[in-house]
Every structure is written in C-alpha cells, then in structure tokens.
Amino acid sequence: MLAGAKTAAEVLEAREFAGLAYDAAKRASRLQRAKSAHDDLIAAAHRAQADALEIEATAKRRLADEYDAAQARGEVARLGSNQTELGVPNGNTRPATASELGMSRKFIHDARLIRDAEVADPGIVRRTLPPSASDPIADLDLLEDARCYMGRKAMESLAEADRLDALCAEVTATPANRPQPDFDANPHGDPH
C-alpha cells in the first residue's frame, strides 16, 4: 500500500494498516507466549503428578514393611489373633488394629501388593508410570489410569513370580517313589 500510495491520504491509510498489523502481531505473540507458558505449567504439573504417584508407591511399600514389622513385634494386631495369644493379661491392653491406626485392610493389602511386586520385578512402579507426553491432556489421562494400572501390573508380576517358583519347585522336586540317580557311581560317565 505504501509503495503504491500517491496521496497523503493513501500514505496515512497505509500507516493505519501497518499499525493494525503491528498490534495484531503483538497480540498474537503475547497469546502464543501465554499458551506456551500454560503448556509448560501443565507439563510441569503432570510431571509432578507422576513423581507424586511414584512417591506414593514408595511410601506404600515402606508402610507395608513397617506394618509387617509392627505385627511381628506385637505392636499391631494380626488377623485372627486374640488377646490371650498376644500375652494380654486379663484383657487390660491389646495391640492396635488397622482401623484404629486409620488404615483399612484393603489399603494395607494394596501396599503389600505394590511392595511384593517391586521385590519380584524391580522398577515396575517406574515403568508403569506414563512417559512424559508432549500432549498435556493425553498425559493427564495417562496419569489418571496409571494409579489403577499399577495395581494390575503388580498382580501380574506377582502371579508370574509365583508361576516361576512353582515351575522351579516342580522341576527340582524328586518323586517320593523314585530314588535320585547317583551320578558319581560311574566315574567314566558311561550310562551302562
């Protein structure tokens, strides 16, 4: 417009359009910076959520260890125990129950499940968490699913460990009616 302007009015009009274009570009730049900052904040929040899930799983593992140790020491009641088994004289005192400690038995079961899965397959909690996604909304959906998925993967890992233990026991067990072969009887290795 400016290059083709022949009158002062056309020059002013070109200047006006240039000012509008500048303002629009400036607003677009601000909006892009705000969107970028928003995306960065969301991504940071999702990373924090993933870290929090990992910390929560680690805390549950530690709680399972502490709870089992407290039961072994008699500080926390065991399932099916009664006061006389625990050495409580005349019912005066008794160990605390899980509900008295503010925990449900399901919570303790889940904590033990995560602990046992991590022992059977080290790093399973970290691998269960979603990778840092470039799409913040997808990342949020993955994080919400990760908490449930972690329990399922723990069960699968423990089932696989139990299956392998049973297989190993079956392979190494000697039937009761057959004696074990004496491999040292023939030093030359001849089977006949």
LOZAMI-491365 format. One record per residue (C-alpha): residue number from 1; z, y, x. Coordinates in pm, 1 decimal. Example, Ala and Ser with C-alpha at 12.3 -4.5 7.8 and 13.67 -1.06 7.14 Angstrom:
// residues 2
<seq->1, z->780.0, y->-450.0, x->1230.0>;
<seq->2, z->714.0, y->-106.0, x->1367.0>;
***
This chain:
// residues 192
<seq->1, z->0.0, y->0.0, x->0.0>;
<seq->2, z->89.9, y->242.9, x->275.3>;
<seq->3, z->-229.0, y->178.2, x->470.8>;
<seq->4, z->-440.2, y->245.6, x->159.9>;
<seq->5, z->-241.4, y->549.9, x->41.3>;
<seq->6, z->-448.6, y->867.8, x->7.8>;
<seq->7, z->-199.5, y->1096.2, x->-163.5>;
<seq->8, z->164.9, y->1184.7, x->-116.4>;
<seq->9, z->248.4, y->1010.9, x->-445.8>;
<seq->10, z->96.7, y->686.3, x->-319.4>;
<seq->11, z->296.5, y->717.5, x->5.0>;
<seq->12, z->617.3, y->770.8, x->-198.7>;
<seq->13, z->529.8, y->472.0, x->-416.3>;
<seq->14, z->476.4, y->255.8, x->-105.2>;
<seq->15, z->810.7, y->375.3, x->30.4>;
<seq->16, z->978.0, y->288.5, x->-302.2>;
<seq->17, z->830.5, y->-63.0, x->-299.8>;
<seq->18, z->937.5, y->-108.4, x->62.4>;
<seq->19, z->1295.0, y->-7.8, x->-33.5>;
<seq->20, z->1294.0, y->-257.5, x->-321.9>;
<seq->21, z->1161.3, y->-532.6, x->-95.9>;
<seq->22, z->1427.9, y->-449.5, x->164.3>;
<seq->23, z->1707.0, y->-462.0, x->-96.7>;
<seq->24, z->1578.2, y->-791.7, x->-237.4>;
<seq->25, z->1560.6, y->-944.5, x->112.3>;
<seq->26, z->1909.9, y->-816.9, x->190.1>;
<seq->27, z->2048.5, y->-968.9, x->-132.8>;
<seq->28, z->1867.7, y->-1296.6, x->-65.0>;
<seq->29, z->2012.1, y->-1302.4, x->286.8>;
<seq->30, z->2365.6, y->-1240.7, x->155.3>;
<seq->31, z->2319.5, y->-1507.3, x->-110.4>;
<seq->32, z->2193.5, y->-1755.8, x->149.0>;
<seq->33, z->2490.7, y->-1681.9, x->376.8>;
<seq->34, z->2729.5, y->-1724.7, x->82.7>;
<seq->35, z->2562.9, y->-2053.1, x->-17.4>;
<seq->36, z->2573.9, y->-2174.4, x->341.2>;
<seq->37, z->2942.6, y->-2081.0, x->367.0>;
<seq->38, z->3003.9, y->-2254.7, x->33.0>;
<seq->39, z->2830.1, y->-2571.6, x->153.3>;
<seq->40, z->3025.1, y->-2559.2, x->480.4>;
<seq->41, z->3352.8, y->-2523.3, x->289.6>;
<seq->42, z->3267.1, y->-2810.4, x->57.2>;
<seq->43, z->3166.2, y->-3029.2, x->350.3>;
<seq->44, z->3491.7, y->-2944.3, x->528.0>;
<seq->45, z->3688.6, y->-3021.8, x->212.8>;
<seq->46, z->3515.1, y->-3358.2, x->180.8>;
<seq->47, z->3581.8, y->-3438.4, x->545.7>;
<seq->48, z->3946.4, y->-3351.0, x->480.9>;
<seq->49, z->3946.8, y->-3582.2, x->177.9>;
<seq->50, z->3803.0, y->-3866.2, x->385.5>;
<seq->51, z->4064.5, y->-3804.4, x->653.7>;
<seq->52, z->4333.6, y->-3796.5, x->383.6>;
<seq->53, z->4215.0, y->-4133.2, x->249.1>;
<seq->54, z->4237.3, y->-4279.3, x->597.5>;
<seq->55, z->4585.5, y->-4130.8, x->646.4>;
<seq->56, z->4689.2, y->-4264.9, x->305.5>;
<seq->57, z->4570.7, y->-4614.8, x->400.7>;
<seq->58, z->4754.8, y->-4592.6, x->733.5>;
<seq->59, z->5070.4, y->-4476.2, x->554.1>;
<seq->60, z->5042.3, y->-4767.8, x->309.6>;
<seq->61, z->5009.4, y->-5012.2, x->599.4>;
<seq->62, z->5317.8, y->-4864.8, x->763.5>;
<seq->63, z->5507.9, y->-4866.1, x->435.0>;
<seq->64, z->5425.5, y->-5235.5, x->384.3>;
<seq->65, z->5564.9, y->-5312.0, x->731.1>;
<seq->66, z->5879.8, y->-5106.8, x->668.6>;
<seq->67, z->5935.1, y->-5254.8, x->322.7>;
<seq->68, z->5897.6, y->-5612.7, x->451.2>;
<seq->69, z->6134.6, y->-5539.0, x->739.9>;
<seq->70, z->6390.4, y->-5388.9, x->498.5>;
<seq->71, z->6365.2, y->-5701.4, x->282.9>;
<seq->72, z->6418.4, y->-5920.2, x->589.9>;
<seq->73, z->6728.1, y->-5716.4, x->679.3>;
<seq->74, z->6858.4, y->-5745.7, x->320.4>;
<seq->75, z->6839.0, y->-5370.6, x->255.5>;
<seq->76, z->6580.9, y->-5415.7, x->-21.5>;
<seq->77, z->6590.8, y->-5688.3, x->-286.5>;
<seq->78, z->6340.3, y->-5970.7, x->-259.3>;
<seq->79, z->6160.2, y->-6102.5, x->-563.4>;
<seq->80, z->6361.4, y->-6383.2, x->-721.0>;
<seq->81, z->6674.5, y->-6316.3, x->-517.8>;
<seq->82, z->7009.4, y->-6280.0, x->-685.0>;
<seq->83, z->7326.2, y->-6112.3, x->-574.1>;
<seq->84, z->7509.8, y->-6423.0, x->-459.5>;
<seq->85, z->7217.9, y->-6528.1, x->-237.0>;
<seq->86, z->7233.8, y->-6190.0, x->-70.4>;
<seq->87, z->7603.7, y->-6218.3, x->2.4>;
<seq->88, z->7714.1, y->-5960.4, x->-253.5>;
<seq->89, z->8086.3, y->-6008.3, x->-311.4>;
<seq->90, z->8175.8, y->-6005.3, x->-681.0>;
<seq->91, z->7865.9, y->-5804.5, x->-764.3>;
<seq->92, z->8000.9, y->-5485.3, x->-606.7>;
<seq->93, z->7686.4, y->-5381.3, x->-426.7>;
<seq->94, z->7333.1, y->-5504.6, x->-412.7>;
<seq->95, z->7015.9, y->-5411.1, x->-229.7>;
<seq->96, z->6788.1, y->-5153.6, x->-387.3>;
<seq->97, z->6488.0, y->-5269.2, x->-586.9>;
<seq->98, z->6135.7, y->-5135.9, x->-550.0>;
<seq->99, z->6162.6, y->-4937.5, x->-872.7>;
<seq->100, z->6490.5, y->-4783.8, x->-758.4>;
<seq->101, z->6309.1, y->-4668.7, x->-445.3>;
<seq->102, z->6042.6, y->-4504.8, x->-662.6>;
<seq->103, z->5768.3, y->-4758.6, x->-596.2>;
<seq->104, z->5601.3, y->-5007.3, x->-823.3>;
<seq->105, z->5549.0, y->-5366.8, x->-719.5>;
<seq->106, z->5173.7, y->-5306.6, x->-759.7>;
<seq->107, z->5192.3, y->-5019.1, x->-509.4>;
<seq->108, z->5370.4, y->-5244.1, x->-259.0>;
<seq->109, z->5117.9, y->-5521.9, x->-323.4>;
<seq->110, z->4827.9, y->-5279.5, x->-259.5>;
<seq->111, z->4995.7, y->-5155.6, x->58.3>;
<seq->112, z->5036.1, y->-5511.3, x->184.6>;
<seq->113, z->4676.8, y->-5588.5, x->91.6>;
<seq->114, z->4543.8, y->-5297.6, x->299.5>;
<seq->115, z->4774.3, y->-5385.8, x->588.0>;
<seq->116, z->4671.6, y->-5751.4, x->588.0>;
<seq->117, z->4302.3, y->-5662.3, x->561.8>;
<seq->118, z->4329.7, y->-5427.3, x->859.0>;
<seq->119, z->4501.8, y->-5702.2, x->1058.4>;
<seq->120, z->4234.2, y->-5955.7, x->960.6>;
<seq->121, z->3943.4, y->-5715.9, x->1022.7>;
<seq->122, z->4049.8, y->-5418.8, x->1241.0>;
<seq->123, z->3872.4, y->-5096.9, x->1147.4>;
<seq->124, z->3789.0, y->-5198.9, x->790.8>;
<seq->125, z->3953.8, y->-4887.0, x->647.0>;
<seq->126, z->3742.7, y->-4653.5, x->860.8>;
<seq->127, z->3424.4, y->-4846.5, x->786.7>;
<seq->128, z->3498.7, y->-4833.5, x->413.4>;
<seq->129, z->3503.3, y->-4454.1, x->410.9>;
<seq->130, z->3167.6, y->-4289.8, x->341.8>;
<seq->131, z->2984.8, y->-4132.6, x->634.1>;
<seq->132, z->2966.1, y->-3756.7, x->636.1>;
<seq->133, z->2680.9, y->-3686.6, x->398.3>;
<seq->134, z->2455.2, y->-3384.5, x->406.9>;
<seq->135, z->2472.7, y->-3357.9, x->26.9>;
<seq->136, z->2825.1, y->-3236.8, x->-64.8>;
<seq->137, z->2801.8, y->-3365.1, x->-422.9>;
<seq->138, z->2699.9, y->-3714.3, x->-310.8>;
<seq->139, z->2980.5, y->-3703.1, x->-53.5>;
<seq->140, z->3233.1, y->-3624.3, x->-329.2>;
<seq->141, z->3111.5, y->-3916.5, x->-539.9>;
<seq->142, z->3136.3, y->-4146.9, x->-238.4>;
<seq->143, z->3491.1, y->-4033.7, x->-165.5>;
<seq->144, z->3599.6, y->-4098.9, x->-522.7>;
<seq->145, z->3455.8, y->-4450.3, x->-505.1>;
<seq->146, z->3599.9, y->-4513.9, x->-156.9>;
<seq->147, z->3957.4, y->-4547.8, x->-276.9>;
<seq->148, z->3867.5, y->-4832.2, x->-517.8>;
<seq->149, z->3618.9, y->-4986.2, x->-277.2>;
<seq->150, z->3882.7, y->-5001.2, x->-3.7>;
<seq->151, z->4092.1, y->-5240.9, x->-211.5>;
<seq->152, z->3792.8, y->-5461.6, x->-291.9>;
<seq->153, z->3688.5, y->-5480.3, x->75.7>;
<seq->154, z->4046.9, y->-5564.8, x->171.8>;
<seq->155, z->4046.7, y->-5855.8, x->-75.7>;
<seq->156, z->3708.6, y->-5978.0, x->54.0>;
<seq->157, z->3825.0, y->-5956.6, x->414.8>;
<seq->158, z->4143.4, y->-6149.8, x->340.8>;
<seq->159, z->3954.2, y->-6413.7, x->142.3>;
<seq->160, z->3713.5, y->-6461.2, x->433.9>;
<seq->161, z->4003.9, y->-6487.7, x->680.1>;
<seq->162, z->4173.2, y->-6748.0, x->455.6>;
<seq->163, z->3845.8, y->-6942.6, x->425.2>;
<seq->164, z->3802.7, y->-6946.9, x->803.6>;
<seq->165, z->4165.7, y->-7053.8, x->854.3>;
<seq->166, z->4120.4, y->-7340.7, x->607.1>;
<seq->167, z->3794.6, y->-7444.4, x->773.6>;
<seq->168, z->3958.2, y->-7440.3, x->1117.4>;
<seq->169, z->4251.2, y->-7645.1, x->988.8>;
<seq->170, z->4014.5, y->-7896.0, x->828.5>;
<seq->171, z->3806.9, y->-7934.1, x->1144.7>;
<seq->172, z->4105.4, y->-7971.8, x->1376.1>;
<seq->173, z->4310.1, y->-8198.6, x->1148.1>;
<seq->174, z->4318.5, y->-8569.8, x->1226.0>;
<seq->175, z->4320.7, y->-8803.1, x->925.5>;
<seq->176, z->4653.6, y->-8983.3, x->890.5>;
<seq->177, z->4499.1, y->-9333.5, x->884.4>;
<seq->178, z->4281.4, y->-9287.2, x->1197.0>;
<seq->179, z->4432.6, y->-9252.7, x->1541.9>;
<seq->180, z->4296.4, y->-8983.2, x->1767.2>;
<seq->181, z->4047.7, y->-9116.6, x->2023.7>;
<seq->182, z->4173.1, y->-9149.0, x->2378.5>;
<seq->183, z->3912.8, y->-8969.8, x->2584.9>;
<seq->184, z->4091.1, y->-9045.5, x->2910.8>;
<seq->185, z->4065.6, y->-9426.1, x->2869.1>;
<seq->186, z->3723.6, y->-9448.6, x->3038.2>;
<seq->187, z->3705.8, y->-9211.5, x->3336.7>;
<seq->188, z->3327.5, y->-9257.6, x->3377.7>;
<seq->189, z->3252.5, y->-9121.4, x->3031.9>;
<seq->190, z->3081.0, y->-9443.4, x->2923.8>;
<seq->191, z->3144.4, y->-9495.1, x->2549.2>;
<seq->192, z->3112.0, y->-9880.8, x->2577.2>;
***
